[in-house]
Amino acid sequence: MRRLTVVQLLPALESGGVERSTLEIAAALVAAGHRALVVSAGGRLVPALQASGAEHIAMDIGRKSPAVLGHAPALRRLLRDERVDILHARSRLPAWLGRIALATLPASRRPRWVTTVHGLNSPGRYSAVMASGERVVCVSGTVRDYVLRHYPATDPARLRVIPRGIDTAQFPRRPRPDPDARAQVAQRHPPLAGHDPLLLLPGRGTRLKGHGDALQLLAALRAGPFPTAGLWLPGAREAGREAYIAELEAQAARLGIADAVAFTVPTSRIAEAYAASDLVLQLSRKPEAFGRTVVEALAVGRPVLGWAHGGVGELLARLQPRGAVAPFDAAALVVAATSLLREPPRMPDTIPYTLQAMQQATLELYAELAS
């Protein structure tokens, strides 16, 4: 295949799943001999992007202000002067700018147009731009169904399901139980020492992540078959969310489990956190587009318990059906948790959702359009 020039558009390069996917595809393009450019307002991930051999062009294309339209001429010049083959938008406002820039180029000079639907955004005209690509990448079957349901005029032939993937080398299978991992975690977070089994719910400090459901589950388990159970919530404690943490701490106190819960900042050792746990929870109150936590935890060898909706339900149905519970059925959640803790399921022999598979499928899509 000839050398391609691919431009990816997104608001910024600070953190998050969209940003991670952008870097992963840029690295794959460079490794395959192509040219990868990313247009964004910048951020802390720019050095990592450039270290892969990709290029960054700074434009504040994600700022929700009429002034953002002023970047359309500069984006048009970039597409023209760099002879871009593929323009790939990963967020709504940058996608609208991309559409404007493409419309002002002669048809013979226009790059091929790709969009990725990373999330289950509120349907409407503003979000509809993400279904406008000549190829629309859906990060799960759940997202594909969502696009077809809310934008029925979309040609299904333009949709491509390319699930997100993990680097399995970063999430190696660990023994169960793993006393070394448990000891390391207890040393860093003394409130977790002595609790067995240990439940883990990684997630940002927002009500949508289901921290309250996890606290209720822990209280039920401690009042029943697992009186020494503990719960770790890495990521719940973050700047600007002090009121939310105080609310959770008050709930834990009311439930009588305050000394069995650790609310901490995000951990940079998430694979070790999985290894130290006995059961990983994914209790997002809002359906997620994919559910990377499910894949990471299963790769390490830990069972997962989650609400059976969105991408999490899709993954559990395929990889570990016993962990899927009807959304918000608290009694069923306790029954399923007890079953998984007493008789852990066999872990999948292989994890099909790999970073390499995602990169390869995306590059093949680019090649299909470019040819």
Secondary structure by P-SEA (a helix, b strand, c coil): ccbbbbbbbcccccccaaaaaaaaaaaaaaaabbbbbbbcccccaaaaaaaacbbbbbccccccccccccaaaaaaaaaaaacccbbbbccaaaaaaaaaaaaacccccccbbbbbccccccccccccccccccbbbbccaaaaaaaaaaccccccccbbbbccccccccccccccccaaaaaaaaaacccccccccbbbbbcccccccaaaaaaaaaaaaaaccccbbbbbbcccccccaaaaaaaaaaaaaaacccccccccccccaaaaaaaaccbbbbcccccccccaaaaaaaaabbbbbbccccaaaaaaacccccccccccaaaaaaaaaaaaaaccccccccccccaaaaaaaaaaaaaaaac
